[in-house]
Every structure is written in structure tokens, then in C-alpha cells.
């Protein structure tokens, strides 16, 4: 199997802040599937909770409207 080109790069070492959220079952299922593909790609098992911060950071970094509004707040 060829390694997929995931948008999420291999996670760096980091100390996370704790946050609790409720997710719909279909989203949680997709996140678990993503975690399995991540493990196959990088040979390193990560829990879903460890992947979410990088996913959110990538989402915010790609949201041009958010970046513009953030600059205007400063």
C-alpha cells in the first residue's frame, strides 16, 4: 500500500491544554478512521484527541476570512 498524502503532517511533541467537546457519531467515526490511516502512514499510533489540535490549527490557518478579521482586531 502506498502512503497517502495526508494534509496533516506527523505531529510534533507538544504539551496539550485540556478541552472537552461532544461530537456527532459520524464525525467521531471519521476521526477514528483518520487516526488509523495516520498510524499506517507514519507507523505511530496517536489517539484522536492528539490529532485534533493540528487539524484545528490547519483549518484556522487556511481560513482567509478568519485571518483577515484577526488582523483587524489587533
N, CA and C atoms as a LAMMPS dump frame, in Angstrom:
ITEM: TIMESTEP
0
ITEM: NUMBER OF ATOMS
222
ITEM: BOX BOUNDS ff ff ff
-5.0000000000000000e+02 5.0000000000000000e+02
-5.0000000000000000e+02 5.0000000000000000e+02
-5.0000000000000000e+02 5.0000000000000000e+02
ITEM: ATOMS id mol type element x y z
1 1 1 N 0.843 -1.181 0
2 1 2 C 0 0 0
3 1 3 C 0.889 1.245 0
4 2 1 N 0.625 2.163 -0.893
5 2 2 C 1.384 3.412 -0.902
6 2 3 C 0.879 4.31 0.211
7 3 1 N 1.771 5.122 0.719
8 3 2 C 1.389 6.028 1.802
9 3 3 C 0.552 7.163 1.232
10 4 1 N -0.597 7.432 1.865
11 4 2 C -1.413 8.538 1.378
12 4 3 C -0.762 9.87 1.689
13 5 1 N -1.105 10.866 0.922
14 5 2 C -0.596 12.211 1.135
15 5 3 C -1.577 12.944 2.034
16 6 1 N -1.42 12.76 3.356
17 6 2 C -2.333 13.376 4.306
18 6 3 C -2.054 14.865 4.433
19 7 1 N -3.099 15.646 4.614
20 7 2 C -2.955 17.085 4.827
21 7 3 C -2.274 17.344 6.175
22 8 1 N -2.521 16.475 7.146
23 8 2 C -1.934 16.605 8.471
24 8 3 C -0.554 15.957 8.48
25 9 1 N 0.464 16.742 8.795
26 9 2 C 1.825 16.206 8.882
27 9 3 C 1.994 15.431 10.189
28 10 1 N 3.101 14.719 10.315
29 10 2 C 3.374 13.991 11.543
30 10 3 C 3.422 14.981 12.7
31 11 1 N 2.781 14.606 13.812
32 11 2 C 2.659 15.518 14.944
33 11 3 C 3.992 15.766 15.639
34 12 1 N 4.246 17.015 16.024
35 12 2 C 5.425 17.312 16.836
36 12 3 C 5.118 16.977 18.293
37 13 1 N 6.148 16.877 19.127
38 13 2 C 5.92 16.716 20.56
39 13 3 C 5.318 18.009 21.085
40 14 1 N 4.263 17.889 21.886
41 14 2 C 3.627 19.079 22.422
42 14 3 C 2.913 18.752 23.723
43 15 1 N 2.756 19.773 24.56
44 15 2 C 2.022 19.625 25.807
45 15 3 C 0.641 20.236 25.59
46 16 1 N -0.413 19.408 25.553
47 16 2 C -1.735 19.92 25.222
48 16 3 C -2.449 20.569 26.404
49 17 1 N -3.389 21.459 26.093
50 17 2 C -4.327 22.001 27.072
51 17 3 C -5.584 21.143 27.002
52 18 1 N -6.251 20.952 28.099
53 18 2 C -7.425 20.075 28.167
54 18 3 C -8.68 20.821 27.723
55 19 1 N -9.47 20.181 26.842
56 19 2 C -10.733 20.724 26.36
57 19 3 C -11.678 19.555 26.112
58 20 1 N -12.893 19.652 26.604
59 20 2 C -13.89 18.604 26.375
60 20 3 C -14.904 19.084 25.344
61 21 1 N -15.21 18.223 24.378
62 21 2 C -16.213 18.541 23.359
63 21 3 C -17.078 17.301 23.118
64 22 1 N -18.268 17.538 22.625
65 22 2 C -19.16 16.455 22.207
66 22 3 C -19.2 16.46 20.69
67 23 1 N -19.026 15.286 20.09
68 23 2 C -19.002 15.168 18.634
69 23 3 C -20.119 14.262 18.154
70 24 1 N -20.682 14.557 16.985
71 24 2 C -21.666 13.636 16.418
72 24 3 C -20.989 12.302 16.078
73 25 1 N -21.737 11.198 16.161
74 25 2 C -21.144 9.88 15.915
75 25 3 C -20.451 9.741 14.56
76 26 1 N -21.01 10.335 13.509
77 26 2 C -20.383 10.183 12.19
78 26 3 C -19.045 10.914 12.128
79 27 1 N -18.942 12.062 12.779
80 27 2 C -17.666 12.779 12.819
81 27 3 C -16.641 11.999 13.639
82 28 1 N -17.065 11.444 14.765
83 28 2 C -16.145 10.649 15.588
84 28 3 C -15.66 9.429 14.819
85 29 1 N -16.547 8.82 14.057
86 29 2 C -16.144 7.678 13.227
87 29 3 C -15.104 8.064 12.201
88 30 1 N -15.299 9.215 11.557
89 30 2 C -14.317 9.689 10.575
90 30 3 C -12.983 10.002 11.236
91 31 1 N -13.021 10.576 12.427
92 31 2 C -11.769 10.887 13.135
93 31 3 C -11.024 9.608 13.521
94 32 1 N -11.751 8.585 13.932
95 32 2 C -11.112 7.298 14.257
96 32 3 C -10.502 6.676 13.005
97 33 1 N -11.207 6.778 11.885
98 33 2 C -10.669 6.265 10.624
99 33 3 C -9.414 7.035 10.236
100 34 1 N -9.436 8.354 10.397
101 34 2 C -8.262 9.174 10.095
102 34 3 C -7.082 8.748 10.97
103 35 1 N -7.346 8.487 12.25
104 35 2 C -6.279 8.056 13.161
105 35 3 C -5.667 6.733 12.704
106 36 1 N -6.487 5.822 12.189
107 36 2 C -5.963 4.546 11.674
108 36 3 C -5.076 4.781 10.452
109 37 1 N -5.53 5.646 9.555
110 37 2 C -4.737 5.956 8.358
111 37 3 C -3.452 6.671 8.746
112 38 1 N -3.52 7.552 9.731
113 38 2 C -2.327 8.232 10.253
114 38 3 C -1.315 7.198 10.751
115 39 1 N -1.792 6.218 11.518
116 39 2 C -0.904 5.168 12.039
117 39 3 C -0.264 4.371 10.911
118 40 1 N -1.045 4.021 9.897
119 40 2 C -0.496 3.284 8.755
120 40 3 C 0.526 4.122 8.002
121 41 1 N 0.293 5.415 7.916
122 41 2 C 1.167 6.305 7.159
123 41 3 C 2.482 6.563 7.881
124 42 1 N 2.41 6.857 9.185
125 42 2 C 3.606 7.261 9.942
126 42 3 C 4.155 6.182 10.87
127 43 1 N 3.454 5.045 10.986
128 43 2 C 3.928 3.968 11.844
129 43 3 C 3.889 4.325 13.319
130 44 1 N 3.042 5.254 13.671
131 44 2 C 2.945 5.735 15.049
132 44 3 C 1.472 5.925 15.395
133 45 1 N 1.022 5.217 16.425
134 45 2 C -0.38 5.318 16.825
135 45 3 C -0.579 6.587 17.648
136 46 1 N -1.598 7.35 17.294
137 46 2 C -1.966 8.556 18.032
138 46 3 C -3.455 8.509 18.325
139 47 1 N -3.86 8.884 19.536
140 47 2 C -5.294 8.958 19.793
141 47 3 C -5.908 10.127 19.027
142 48 1 N -7.198 10.017 18.783
143 48 2 C -7.902 11.073 18.052
144 48 3 C -7.657 12.433 18.699
145 49 1 N -7.702 12.481 20.022
146 49 2 C -7.511 13.743 20.739
147 49 3 C -6.165 14.395 20.476
148 50 1 N -5.162 13.616 20.144
149 50 2 C -3.843 14.18 19.838
150 50 3 C -3.787 14.754 18.43
151 51 1 N -4.645 14.273 17.537
152 51 2 C -4.658 14.758 16.158
153 51 3 C -5.474 16.042 15.994
154 52 1 N -6.511 16.189 16.8
155 52 2 C -7.446 17.303 16.629
156 52 3 C -6.781 18.681 16.724
157 53 1 N -5.858 18.951 17.657
158 53 2 C -5.263 20.296 17.701
159 53 3 C -4.589 20.701 16.39
160 54 1 N -3.859 19.783 15.769
161 54 2 C -3.213 20.109 14.495
162 54 3 C -4.234 20.285 13.38
163 55 1 N -5.308 19.505 13.426
164 55 2 C -6.375 19.66 12.434
165 55 3 C -7.02 21.037 12.565
166 56 1 N -7.31 21.442 13.79
167 56 2 C -7.92 22.757 14.008
168 56 3 C -6.97 23.882 13.615
169 57 1 N -5.702 23.738 13.948
170 57 2 C -4.714 24.76 13.57
171 57 3 C -4.642 24.892 12.055
172 58 1 N -4.652 23.77 11.356
173 58 2 C -4.624 23.799 9.893
174 58 3 C -5.87 24.442 9.316
175 59 1 N -7.015 24.15 9.92
176 59 2 C -8.267 24.756 9.473
177 59 3 C -8.21 26.273 9.641
178 60 1 N -7.806 26.732 10.822
179 60 2 C -7.734 28.177 11.067
180 60 3 C -6.712 28.851 10.158
181 61 1 N -5.595 28.189 9.91
182 61 2 C -4.558 28.761 9.037
183 61 3 C -5.045 28.892 7.597
184 62 1 N -6.001 28.048 7.201
185 62 2 C -6.483 28.103 5.819
186 62 3 C -7.747 28.955 5.665
187 63 1 N -8.264 29.499 6.76
188 63 2 C -9.484 30.313 6.722
189 63 3 C -9.106 31.784 6.531
190 64 1 N -9.164 32.234 5.289
191 64 2 C -8.733 33.593 4.963
192 64 3 C -9.6 34.649 5.63
193 65 1 N -10.9 34.401 5.745
194 65 2 C -11.786 35.344 6.419
195 65 3 C -11.415 35.507 7.885
196 66 1 N -11.083 34.395 8.544
197 66 2 C -10.658 34.456 9.942
198 66 3 C -9.357 35.229 10.084
199 67 1 N -8.383 34.935 9.216
200 67 2 C -7.091 35.627 9.307
201 67 3 C -7.252 37.134 9.117
202 68 1 N -8.098 37.532 8.161
203 68 2 C -8.324 38.953 7.919
204 68 3 C -8.983 39.608 9.134
205 69 1 N -10.024 38.981 9.666
206 69 2 C -10.721 39.526 10.831
207 69 3 C -9.796 39.574 12.049
208 70 1 N -8.938 38.596 12.192
209 70 2 C -7.991 38.567 13.317
210 70 3 C -7.025 39.743 13.22
211 71 1 N -6.527 40.016 12.009
212 71 2 C -5.631 41.162 11.812
213 71 3 C -6.333 42.469 12.148
214 72 1 N -7.602 42.581 11.772
215 72 2 C -8.357 43.801 12.024
216 72 3 C -8.633 44.011 13.515
217 73 1 N -8.66 42.946 14.296
218 73 2 C -8.862 43.055 15.741
219 73 3 C -7.617 43.562 16.47
220 74 1 N -6.478 43.315 15.885
221 74 2 C -5.213 43.67 16.545
222 74 3 C -4.956 45.166 16.546
